[in-house]
Amino acid sequence: MTLERPAALPFPTIYFENTSQLIHVLDAKLAVFTSVSIETTTVCNLKCSYCPHSTDAAKPPAYMPDEMFFRIIDSLYDYAPSYSGTIAPSMYGEPLLDKRIETFIRYAKQRFPQSRIELFTNGDFLTTERFFSLQEAGVDHYNISQHTPTRSQALSDTLSTVQRELAEELPITIIKMLERNKFNRGGLVEVEGLPPELCVRQSYCAAAYQNLSFDYKGDAILCCNDYQAKHVFGNIVSQSVGEIWEDRSYRRARNMLMLGFLPFPICRVCLSH
């Protein structure tokens, strides 16, 4: 049995003499997550055509319970006390609509001072006061999605003011959504200009084996593109981060994706770039 490897994949061509060897590899501890995404809220003020929030599959407006967020962070600390990867307290909702976000960020940063706290926001509510409030709480980098051809005057004013006060390069990336390639979110949305044939050309998916994602219910989902939580590998309410990550079925799914297999229908139609 031979698993041919495209040049871009993390391993060379792998040869298996029998299925036992393949099973051994699928059960091996190969992946280590480098980012943790936590959906503190599903609420968003926008309905972009390239986001599942604009479809019939949209999640109901909801907020993750406080104790659930703290449990994720505490359990992560128990499993990996020296974790220094990324923590992103956001997914599809707009995090600045969550009034608790500074409290959550501060707690995560205190637990993991070496981590990189990244915030994904559309920037509509990023006032100068809120920027410095988030900075004080522990945000290391802002990813601001610009969904219009030009930046809003309010956001431009905020960034100009912050730039003057900081007198240094801003820890901000502006993502111009109208100019970039987009995900079809596991086939949930149709993206203009996206050739259908590209959706079947995935070879492996780093989003699944490098990222640990929790939705607002505390479910550990396959990846951030699994908007409908079709593939759940545990829940933080009844399990720890360690139990979830070390679960055999979850490990096998990650390893299959790492090795170039696409084990689930969602993976076979999802565009990744």
Stockholm file with secondary structure:
# STOCKHOLM 1.0

chainA/1-273         MTLERPAALPFPTIYFENTSQLIHVLDAKLAVFTSVSIETTTVCNLKCSYCPHSTDAAKPPAYMPDEMFFRIIDSLYDYAPSYSGTIAPSMYGEPLLDKRIETFIRYAKQRFPQSRIELFTNGDFLTTERFFSLQEAGVDHYNISQHTPTRSQALSDTLSTVQRELAEELPITIIKMLERNKFNRGGLVEVEGLPPELCVRQSYCAAAYQNLSFDYKGDAILCCNDYQAKHVFGNIVSQSVGEIWEDRSYRRARNMLMLGFLPFPICRVCLSH
#=GR chainA/1-273 SS CEECCCTTSSSCCEECSSHHHHHHHHHSCCCCCCEEEECCBCCCSCCCTTSGGGSTTCCCSCBCCHHHHHHHHHHHHHHCTTCCSEEECCSSSCGGGCTTHHHHHHHHHHHCTTSEEEEEECSTTCCHHHHHHHHHHTCCEEEEEECSSSCCHHHHHHHHHHHHHHCSCCSEEEEEGGGSCCCCTTTTSCCTTCCGGGGGCCCCCHHHHSEEEECTTCEEESCTTCTTCCSEEEETTTSCHHHHHHCHHHHHHHHHHHHTCCCSHHHHHCCCC
#=GC SS_cons         CEECCCTTSSSCCEECSSHHHHHHHHHSCCCCCCEEEECCBCCCSCCCTTSGGGSTTCCCSCBCCHHHHHHHHHHHHHHCTTCCSEEECCSSSCGGGCTTHHHHHHHHHHHCTTSEEEEEECSTTCCHHHHHHHHHHTCCEEEEEECSSSCCHHHHHHHHHHHHHHCSCCSEEEEEGGGSCCCCTTTTSCCTTCCGGGGGCCCCCHHHHSEEEECTTCEEESCTTCTTCCSEEEETTTSCHHHHHHCHHHHHHHHHHHHTCCCSHHHHHCCCC
//
